[in-house]
Amino acid sequence: MLQNGFHRHMMNTNASALTERRAKKLLDSGLTRLRFSIDAVNPVTYAKTRVGGDYNKVIRNIERFLNLKEAGGYKLPITGVSFCKMAGNEHEGAEFFTRWQDKVDIVTIQTFVPPTLDDDFRQYYASDQIGTGDTLEKFNCVQPFQRVVIRNYEITPCCSNFGTRLKIGDLRHDTVYDAWNSPKMKELRDIHRKGEYYKDPICKQCVDLIYPKSQNERIPVALGS
């Protein structure tokens, strides 16, 4: 991938189809980051959060990948697991972290992000996403400094689905360079550099939902080896 001009290449997978052959190909590919989405610590919860998946198969696939990586002396990809905290699994977050912290490079506990802000998804929210009404005084989002996301020609500064409301360009008549340096992008960087996320209504809705002030004592979100 480096020879093709990509210095960082990341992949997310649920590992359901991660055969030994595919694991070896990934290890030899030059991939820099690989994250496995699991969201559970047992088959019962997994069946609810990852409908149609096979928890035991997924764990076997991940552990085989980790064993191959160690046996082959591979430094890359930096390997992590993620847990999306929701109403049906939030009680397992601490156990998930403990289980994986010595096995992978990064453990991530994420908050459920709804696919849209227009509909009611409260039945899926973790308990600390509901009810306080409190907002953070400051929040610095890194995304306007890191990336652009392209969907159906539209260029946006955010990887969430509702980030499409923050359109900063269109590939049919704008370049990525133009979008990256557009007035809207510069405005977003300015408010997030200052922690004034609330000055953009979409950013405010996002932060109020995903990072509620009630999360004063949270499970550590990442562990670097």
C-alpha positions in Angstrom: 0.0 0.0 0.0 2.9 2.3 0.6 4.1 1.9 -2.9 0.6 3.1 -4.0 1.0 6.3 -2.0 -1.1 5.4 1.0 0.8 5.9 4.3 -2.1 4.9 6.5 -4.8 2.4 5.6 -7.4 1.3 8.1 -10.0 -1.5 7.9 -13.0 -2.3 10.1 -14.5 -5.8 10.1 -16.8 -8.0 12.1 -14.4 -10.9 11.4 -17.2 -13.3 10.5 -15.5 -14.2 7.2 -11.9 -13.9 8.4 -10.5 -17.2 7.2 -6.9 -18.2 7.8 -6.1 -17.5 4.1 -7.6 -14.0 4.4 -5.8 -13.4 7.7 -2.5 -14.1 6.1 -3.3 -11.9 3.1 -4.1 -9.0 5.5 -0.9 -9.5 7.4 1.1 -9.4 4.2 -0.9 -6.5 2.6 0.8 -3.6 4.4 -2.4 -2.7 6.2 -1.6 -0.3 9.0 -4.7 -0.5 11.2 -7.3 -3.2 11.7 -10.2 -3.1 14.0 -12.6 -5.9 14.9 -16.2 -4.8 15.9 -17.5 -7.2 18.5 -19.9 -5.4 20.9 -20.3 -8.3 23.4 -18.6 -10.7 25.7 -20.8 -13.8 25.2 -23.0 -15.4 22.6 -26.3 -14.3 24.1 -25.6 -10.6 24.0 -23.8 -11.0 20.6 -27.0 -12.5 19.1 -28.9 -9.3 20.1 -26.3 -6.7 19.0 -24.9 -8.5 15.9 -28.0 -10.3 14.6 -27.2 -13.3 12.4 -23.6 -13.5 13.6 -21.8 -16.4 15.3 -20.0 -15.1 18.4 -17.8 -18.2 18.9 -16.8 -18.3 15.2 -15.9 -14.6 15.4 -13.7 -15.0 18.5 -11.9 -18.0 16.9 -11.2 -16.0 13.8 -9.9 -13.0 15.7 -7.7 -15.2 18.0 -6.3 -17.0 15.0 -5.4 -13.7 13.4 -3.7 -12.6 16.5 -1.7 -15.8 16.8 -0.6 -15.6 13.2 0.5 -12.0 13.7 2.5 -12.9 16.8 4.0 -16.0 15.2 5.1 -14.2 12.1 6.6 -11.3 14.0 4.4 -8.7 12.3 4.4 -5.2 13.7 1.5 -4.2 11.6 -1.4 -3.8 11.4 -2.0 -2.1 14.7 -4.9 -4.2 15.9 -7.8 -3.3 18.0 -11.3 -4.3 19.1 -14.3 -2.1 19.5 -17.4 -2.2 21.6 -20.4 -0.1 20.7 -22.2 0.7 24.0 -26.0 0.4 23.8 -28.9 -0.4 26.0 -28.6 -4.1 25.5 -24.9 -4.5 26.2 -23.7 -1.5 28.3 -23.4 -3.8 31.4 -20.6 -5.7 29.6 -18.3 -2.7 28.8 -15.9 -3.1 31.7 -15.6 -6.9 31.2 -15.0 -6.4 27.5 -12.1 -4.0 28.2 -10.6 -6.4 30.7 -10.9 -9.3 28.4 -9.1 -7.7 25.5 -6.6 -5.3 27.0 -3.7 -7.7 27.0 -4.5 -9.2 23.7 -4.7 -6.3 21.3 -3.0 -2.9 20.8 -6.2 -0.8 21.2 -9.5 -1.4 23.0 -12.2 1.1 22.1 -15.5 1.6 23.9 -17.8 3.7 21.7 -21.2 5.3 22.2 -24.0 4.3 19.9 -24.5 6.9 17.1 -27.9 6.9 15.5 -28.0 6.8 11.7 -30.0 10.0 11.6 -31.0 12.7 14.0 -34.5 12.9 12.6 -35.9 9.6 14.0 -36.2 8.4 17.6 -33.6 5.7 18.5 -33.8 6.1 22.3 -34.6 2.5 22.8 -31.0 1.7 21.7 -29.3 4.4 23.8 -27.1 3.6 26.8 -28.4 4.9 30.1 -25.9 7.8 30.2 -27.1 9.1 26.9 -30.6 9.8 28.3 -32.1 12.2 30.7 -29.5 14.7 32.0 -30.0 17.5 29.5 -26.6 18.7 30.5 -24.1 19.7 27.9 -20.3 19.9 27.9 -18.8 23.4 28.2 -16.1 22.6 25.7 -15.5 19.8 23.2 -12.8 19.6 20.5 -13.7 17.3 17.6 -10.7 16.1 15.7 -12.4 15.2 12.5 -12.3 18.6 10.7 -8.5 18.4 11.2 -8.1 14.8 10.0 -10.3 13.9 7.1 -12.9 14.5 4.5 -15.6 11.9 3.7 -17.0 11.4 0.2 -20.5 9.9 -0.3 -22.4 10.2 -3.6 -20.0 12.9 -4.7 -20.7 15.0 -1.6 -17.7 16.0 0.5 -18.2 16.2 4.2 -15.9 16.7 7.3 -17.5 14.0 9.4 -17.8 10.2 9.3 -21.2 10.1 11.0 -24.3 9.6 8.8 -25.7 12.9 9.8 -22.4 14.6 8.9 -23.9 14.8 5.4 -25.6 18.0 6.7 -22.2 19.5 7.0 -21.5 19.5 3.2 -18.3 21.3 2.3 -18.1 20.4 -1.4 -19.2 18.3 -4.3 -16.8 16.3 -6.5 -18.8 17.1 -9.6 -17.5 20.7 -9.4 -15.1 20.9 -6.5 -11.7 19.3 -5.8 -10.9 17.7 -2.4 -8.3 20.4 -2.0 -10.9 23.1 -2.5 -13.2 21.4 0.1 -10.4 21.0 2.6 -9.7 24.7 2.4 -13.3 25.9 2.0 -14.7 28.6 4.3 -17.1 26.1 5.9 -14.2 23.7 6.8 -12.1 26.6 8.2 -15.1 27.7 10.2 -15.6 24.2 11.7 -11.9 24.0 12.5 -12.0 27.3 14.3 -15.0 26.4 16.5 -13.6 23.0 17.4 -10.1 24.5 18.0 -11.8 26.7 20.6 -14.0 23.9 21.9 -17.1 25.9 20.9 -18.9 22.9 19.2 -22.3 24.4 20.1 -21.9 27.1 17.5 -22.8 24.7 14.8 -26.2 23.1 15.3 -25.3 19.7 13.8 -22.1 19.5 15.9 -24.1 20.4 19.0 -26.7 17.7 18.4 -23.9 15.2 17.8 -21.8 16.1 20.9 -24.9 16.3 23.2 -25.9 12.8 22.2 -22.6 11.0 21.9 -20.7 12.7 24.7 -23.3 13.6 27.4 -22.0 15.4 30.5 -23.3 12.5 32.6 -20.3 10.4 31.4 -18.0 11.8 34.1 -16.7 8.4 35.0 -16.3 6.4 31.9 -14.4 3.2 31.1 -11.1 4.1 29.6 -11.7 4.4 25.9 -8.4 3.1 24.6 -5.3 1.3 25.6 -2.1 1.5 23.7 0.3 -1.4 24.1 
